[in-house]
Amino acid sequence: MSKNNSKNKAGSSTIALNRAARHEYFIEERVEAGLALQGWEVKSLRAGKANISEAYVIFLQGEAFLFGSSFLPLNAASSHVVCDPTRTRKLLLSRREIDRLESLTARQGYTIVPLALYWKECWVKVEIGLVKGKKEHDKREDTKAREWDREKSRIMKNKRLG
């Protein structure tokens, strides 16, 4: 009976979103990666205490790491565990993916940022994006397009009603 209740539990599997990334960058490609976590971090994520808005991915010695993310520890965390909320966390990617992403960031000026943090069954996954920065005029064009889409929908709605 408890298995049934957990599957129908209200809410989504998303833990944290990086909404600013869609505004600040052109997202060229999306990749799903695993995340190596400690026990207290998993408990913190279950409570939804994560922030990835300032995070980015770095490469060190052929491995990928999530740098700048913040997982706030719970008040009831064990006293013998030292909780570091801004710890650099290892991303779990295949060797081929790491090599390809590392070469793109080194040669072509891309950046890799986390876009979303979510549960996939019992595992925590992070969706990382291969991105290029937007200039100020690109951001203005996006805003104009979004406002025009809103205005079009208002006009169509009024025509249907009137």
Buried (B, 14 or more C-beta within 10 A) or exposed (E): EEEEEEEEEEEEEEBBBBEEBBEBBBEEEEBEBBBEBBEBBBBBBEEEBBBBBBBBBBBEEEBBBBBBBBBBBBEEBEEEEEBEBBBEBBBBBEEEBBEBBBEBBEEEEBBBBBBBBBBEEEEBBBBBBBBEEBEEEBEEEBEEEEEEEEEEEEEEEEEEEE
